[in-house]
Amino acid sequence: AAEAAMHASGWVALVQAAARTAPEMNEQAVSNSFNGLSKLQAAAAAMSASDWTALAQAVERTAPYMIPQAVANTLTALGKLMAAEKAMTAEGWVVLEKAAERTAPEMDDQQVAMTVHAYAKLPTVAAKVSPLAR
């Protein structure tokens, strides 16, 4: 209901603000932004390629500090947002994969399930981080 209540110009303004503030976002803000975009089609549709790049760079910068829930949320969102997935650099995926590996011992059952499910939606990424690929 809230998604339909906002005009397209409102979503554009909001996502431009997200891209503008991405360089200053902490890891929770980055994760929450991606999570929200994965659930709001109107907002995701308002994102430009440069907006996605700004948020992808924020993932790369903040992933080393993410807690298990932030890693799970970010990966889940990336599995739903093709434009965001494409905006991630190879180094960004490496940093995020290292965050998943670092936080895995602390993950609860839901975070594990979300992370595994996210990798299932990201088969190219999963193939690169699989022990079989090494």
Secondary structure, DSSP 8 states (H G I E B T S, - for coil): -HHHHS-HHHHHHHHHHHHHHGGG--HHHHHHHHHHHHH-HHHHHH--HHHHHHHHHHHHHHGGG--HHHHHHHHHHHHH-HHHHHH--HHHHHHHHHHHHHHGGG--HHHHHHHHHHHHH-HHHHHHHSGGG-
